[in-house]
Amino acid sequence: MALSMLSDPEPRAADHGREGAHPSLRPRLSRTPLAMQMVLTALIIIFAVLFNYYFPIVGKRMIEGYMIGPLPVTVVESDKVTVQISLNPGEQTRLLSQLQELRGRAKHHFQTMIFIYSVYYMVISLTLLSGVIAAVCLFLITRVGWPNSSLTVRNLFLSFTAVAAITSAYPAAFSHQDNIAQNKSRYLQYSALIREVQTYLATGRHQRGSVSDAGGFVLHVDSEI
């Protein structure tokens, strides 16, 4: 009994020391994976922001190259207008000011259409990329189950699923397709009026081939604007 009483406190103290050391290390070990996942989430957010900034530039270049063919972008250029018909100074000044206004409006709608197209391109690309990454992560998770899957894989799955869900709502929330269609329609309308004014200044003829007085044509352009 005496030996046991003398020998018991030392192992208990040692056990207590081991048990006391283990909980002190546990928070440090548990905080390290959490910090890593927080850093990973921050990197994903930074990636989405950079994607949001860079891809509209790429999309704008691609769309401008695609649209130069089907759309008459040259009509928005401020080239010199040659007047081949007889006009009084007031009529000529008014027609040239209408032409300048039409060019400004056409350029505005063209640039707005290109901008919305580029944002739409970015949104679709980011949604597709995020969806693919989330699908791959989901496949890896389903192979071993959620509790046994890697914390990093789960973080990637949740983060990119959130990115895909948010970006996929952009087109409907901001009416991208409607805005693109409306700006395209207005651009084509002003482009047709620009050609009509240019033709009249060169030939004195209306769009239907009839000769019209300058005053009536000025009123016609005003009504179309």
Disulfide bonds with the S-S distance in Angstrom:
none
